[in-house]
Amino acid sequence: MRKIFYDFEVYSKSIDPVTGKAWWMVVLIDYDTRKGKVIMNDVEELKRYYNYFKNDIFIGFNTRNYDIHIFKGLLLGMDAGFINDKLIEEGRKGWEVVREGNKVQLNNFDLMPNPPVGLKTLEGFMGSMIKECDVPFDLDRPLTEEEINEIIRYCIHDVKESIKVYEARTEEFESQLQLIEAFDLEMSQFNKTKAQLSAHILGAKKTPDRGDEFEYNLPLDILKIDKYPEVVEWYFKDENKDYKKSLKIDIFGVPHVFAFGGIHGAVPNYKGEGIILCCDVALI
C-alpha cells in the first residue's frame, strides 16, 4: 500500500471563470517516491488520480473533519465551496453535508492528535518555519496567477510538514494498521479514531443513558487518606456531582484542580535549572 499525503485548499467566494464553481486545489505527495501532484479545479483529473490510488491510504492533518469530505464531495459532483462553507461557517458534520460520502471508498488516516493540536503549533514544536497563507480565504473575485502560486506554495509546505508529523509519530499509524490487520478489517476503518476502532473490534453497542455515572465507590477500607481528606469528601457530596464543577485546592504549596475529568496541579510560571524529573504516578 502506498501512503499518499494530501491537503485541500478551497476559496468558496472566488468563482473559477472556467468551471463557474468555487476555486479549489489539492496537493498530493507519494510518501515512497516523494513525487507530488497539484490538481486545480479539475474534477476529471482528480477522479483519475483517485481511481489509480483508491486502494492505498490517504494521510493528512485534520482530514477526518475537512479534507475527506471535500475529496468525496468533488468525486460525487458537488461544489467544493458549498461543502467548505457548511463545514467551516456553519459547523456542520461532514456526513450531514456529503450525504452519499459512504458510497466513496477512501482509506483515510488523520494525523490530528487527541486532544487536538493545530498543525502550525506542531510545526513550531518541530522547529519548522511556520508559514501562513498570504491570500485571504474570503476573496470574492477570481484569483490572480500570483495568488494561485502563493496558495500552491503554502499548500505544499503544509503537506511536507504533515509528513514530518507522521515521521515523528509513526507508532500512531502503525498501531492503527496492526489493529486492522490483526482483526482482518477493511482499510476503510483507518478513518476511525482509536476509540471508534476499539469499540468496533470489541463489538461495543451504544446504550441509553443509564444515569448511574455518579454511583461510584472508593476502597476506603484500604485507601488511607490522612492528608487533604476534603478532596475525597468533595467527590461524595451530591451537589458536586456535576461535570461542570471542580475543586480548587492548594496541596503542598501547589495549586490543584480536581474534577471528573482528572486532576491538574502545577506551580504557575515555574522556572528552574538542573535535573528536572517528570514522574507519572499510579496505584498498583
PyMOL commands that set and color helices and strands:
alter all, ss='L'
color gray80, all
select helices_A, chain A and resi 43-53+67-75+80-88+94-97+101-103+119-125+145-168+170-182+187-191+194-202+229-236+238-240
alter helices_A, ss='H'
color red, helices_A
select strands_A, chain A and resi 3-15+22-30+36-40+57-60+108-110+247-251+254-259+262-265
alter strands_A, ss='S'
color yellow, strands_A
deselect
rebuild
show_as cartoon
